[in-house]
Amino acid sequence: MLCRLARAAVPGLSVPWVRWSRNWAGVPARVVDLRSDTVTRPGPAMRRAMAEAVVGDDDYGEDPTVRELQEKAAKLLGVEQTLFVPTNTMANLISVMGHCRRRGSQVLLGQECHLHVYELGGVAQIAGVHSHPLPDMPHGTLDLNELERALTRCFGSSYHPVCELVCLENTHSSAGGRVLPIDYLRQVRLLAHAHGARVHLDGARLMNAAVALHVPPARLVEHCDSVSFCFSKGLGAPVGALVGGSKDFIEEAWRLRKALGGGMRQAGVLAAAALVGLAEAEEVLPRDHENAQRFAKGLQDLASPICSVDPATVETNMVLVQVAGLPPAELCQHLQAVSAEEVARTGCAVSVLLYPWTEHSVRTVWHRDVSAQDTELVLRKWEFVLRQLTP
Ligand SMILES: *Cc1c(COP(=O)(O)O)cnc(C)c1O
C-alpha cells in the first residue's frame, strides 16, 4: 500500500508521506527536497528575529527593520537606494515599469529567462511593454552580435518599438545556475547605453554569483541601472525581495509598488528574516555550492549511461542532469519512491524530490536545508535507482 502510493506520487504535488513513511519498515525515511531553493523553512534564529522585530508602518516609511534592511542591502549592492517588495516577480515588474515609460516600448531579454517564461507575461499584461526574446547561449548569456542587431534596428526608427531596456539574469537559472562573466556585463551596458537603453539585472540569486566569483555583489551590479534581489531563495527567508537603483528610480519604484498592491505595513517581521538570511549568506551559500559540486562529481563517478553530468558546468547551487533512455519525469518518480527493496539493499529509505527540467534533463537545486550528509544519501539513492534501471 505504502509502496503503491509512493510510486504514484508525482514531484511537485503534495508530499504526504513525509509524515507516514517515517517508521516504515522500521527505517526512518529521509526526504531530501531538491526541487528548488525556495523550499527552505526559516530556522530558529530567523523565527526568533521575526518574533522580536521592531516594526512600524512601512507604507509611511516608519518600519525601522525594513529601513535597516534597505540600507544594508543598498551598501551591499552598491546602489543609492533599495526598496523591499513581496517577491522578485514584483521587483522585476516594477523595474521594467520604471525603465519603460512609453506604452509599447520594448524590453530585450533571453528567451529562457525567468522574466520572460515564468512571470505570466506581467510586463505585457500589466505594463504594456513588448518583450523581444533573444536566444540564450549555454552559459546564460546573450549573443552580443544579436543584441547589437536588435538594439540598432530599433534605435531612432519610426517603424520599430522603442527599445528602452535590456534584462539580464544572474545567476541564470534555466542555464543551471550559471554565472555571468563581469566583462560581459560591462559589454552589455556599453551596447545598451549607446542605443538609449538601460540594463536591469534580475539578481534573484545574485549572492550565489558573487560567492562563486569571490567578489562583492556590488561588482556585479555596477554595470546595471537597476537590480532585483530575492531573499526567499538561497538566503532562506520565507518572503521578500527588493529593487535597487538610483534615488530617483527608487522613488518611482515606491509609487509603482503601491500601485501594484505591494505596499506593506508592519513588514519588519519579514525584513528581520531577510536580515538573518543576508548575515548568514557567506556561510550558507558556499556550503550549498560545495554540496552541488560533490553531487555532480559523485554522479559522474557512477558512469551511468542513463544519467550524465558535467561538473565543470556546476558553478553555483544547481546541477542539471542529462537523462537518456527514459523520460525525466519517470526518473523523478523512481527517485521519490521508497521501496522494500531499497531498504533491504541499502539499509535506508530516501525520497529525493526534484523536477524534470527539459525533455532530456532534470534539475537539482541545493540549499540550506540539504546537508552534506543528505547529499551522500541522495547519491546513494541515485546509485540504487540507476542500478535498478540498468538491464
Ligand atoms: C525565483 C525567481 C524569480 C521570482 O521570484 P519570486 O520571489 O518567486 O517571485 C525571478 N527571477 C529569477 C531568476 C528567479 O529565480
The ligand as a MOL file (V3000), in Angstrom:
LIG
                    3D

  0  0  0     0  0            999 V3000
M  V30 BEGIN CTAB
M  V30 COUNTS 15 15 0 0 0
M  V30 BEGIN ATOM
M  V30 1 C 12.5360 32.8540 -8.3690 0
M  V30 2 C 12.9530 33.8350 -9.3910 0
M  V30 3 C 12.2140 34.9850 -9.6310 0
M  V30 4 C 10.8830 35.2430 -8.9570 0
M  V30 5 O 10.9820 35.2880 -7.5890 0
M  V30 6 P 9.6720 35.2120 -6.6770 0
M  V30 7 O 10.1320 35.8190 -5.4070 0
M  V30 8 O 9.3340 33.7600 -6.5870 0
M  V30 9 O 8.6070 35.9960 -7.3440 0
M  V30 10 C 12.6860 35.8650 -10.5630 0
M  V30 11 N 13.8270 35.6530 -11.2150 0
M  V30 12 C 14.5760 34.5690 -11.0140 0
M  V30 13 C 15.8440 34.3730 -11.7730 0
M  V30 14 C 14.1600 33.6050 -10.0970 0
M  V30 15 O 14.8840 32.5070 -9.9110 0
M  V30 END ATOM
M  V30 BEGIN BOND
M  V30 1 1 1 2
M  V30 2 1 2 3
M  V30 3 2 2 14
M  V30 4 1 3 4
M  V30 5 2 3 10
M  V30 6 1 4 5
M  V30 7 1 5 6
M  V30 8 2 6 7
M  V30 9 1 6 8
M  V30 10 1 6 9
M  V30 11 1 10 11
M  V30 12 2 11 12
M  V30 13 1 12 13
M  V30 14 1 12 14
M  V30 15 1 14 15
M  V30 END BOND
M  V30 END CTAB
M  END
